[in-house]
Amino acid sequence: MGKSILRYIIPPPEWRFAAIISIGMLAGVATYTLYVSNAFSYLSDDPKACVNCHLMAPEYATWQHSSHRDNASCNDCHVPQDNIFNKYFFKAKDGLYHASMFTLRMEPQVIQIKEASSDVVQANCERCHNNLNENIGLLDSNTKMAIHGEGRLCWDCHREVPHGRVKSQSSTPNARVPVKGSPTPAWLKSIMSK
C-alpha cells in the first residue's frame, strides 16, 4: 500500500527536476514570508508583537498610557486564558484573519472588535476582576446578551479602559510605538544602492 501512494506523490522522472525547483522556490518564499512578517514573535506575549503591523499603533500607544500597562499585556485581555490549546488556536485564527485583511489591503480605518473577540475580552475582564463584579451582576454576560439588552459588557461603562477613545488610525498621529526595522536584507540593500 505504501508504494502505491508513493507512485502518486513522486512525479515521473522527466518532471522531477522541475518539481524539486518548484518546491525549493515555494520553501524559499515561505521562509522569507515568515522572516518578513516576524511570525515567530506572535508566539510570545510581548505587546510589541502586536505592532509588527502598523494598524495596531493607536491601540498600542493608548495601552501604554493606561492603568493596564503594568498588569496586563495584549494577550491577557484579547486571547482566551482557559487553556494553552485554546489560546494558541485563537491566536492563529485571529492572526490569519488579520494577516489576510492586511495583505489584501482590506483593513478598516476604524477597528471594531468582532463577536468572538468580544466574548474573550469579557471573559478575561471577569477573570481578572471577578471580586469586583460580584455585586454588579455582570458575571456571565456575553455579547449576544448585551445586543439583546439582557446584560452589559464591562466596556459599556468603562469605555476609556484601556484604549481611551481610539476610533481610527489617525487618532494618535504622533504616538511613539516600536518601529520594526526594514525587512530588506543588507545584501539586497547593497545591490540596490549600486
C-alpha positions, 0 to 999 in steps of 0.5 A: 500500500505504501508504494502505491501512494508513493507512485502518486506523490513522486512525479515521473522522472522527466518532471522531477527536476522541475518539481524539486525547483518548484518546491525549493522556490515555494520553501524559499518564499515561505521562509522569507514570508515568515522572516518578513512578517516576524511570525515567530514573535506572535508566539510570545506575549510581548505587546510589541508583537502586536505592532509588527503591523502598523494598524495596531499603533493607536491601540498600542500607544493608548495601552501604554498610557493606561492603568493596564500597562503594568498588569496586563499585556495584549494577550491577557485581555484579547486571547482566551486564558482557559487553556494553552490549546485554546489560546494558541488556536485563537491566536492563529485564527485571529492572526490569519484573519488579520494577516489576510485583511492586511495583505489584501489591503482590506483593513478598516480605518476604524477597528471594531472588535468582532463577536468572538473577540468580544466574548474573550475580552469579557471573559478575561475582564471577569477573570481578572476582576471577578471580586469586583463584579460580584455585586454588579451582576455582570458575571456571565454576560456575553455579547449576544446578551448585551445586543439583546439588552439582557446584560452589559459588557464591562466596556459599556461603562468603562469605555476609556479602559484601556484604549481611551477613545481610539476610533481610527488610525489617525487618532494618535498621529504622533504616538511613539510605538516600536518601529520594526526595522526594514525587512530588506536584507543588507545584501539586497540593500547593497545591490540596490544602492549600486 
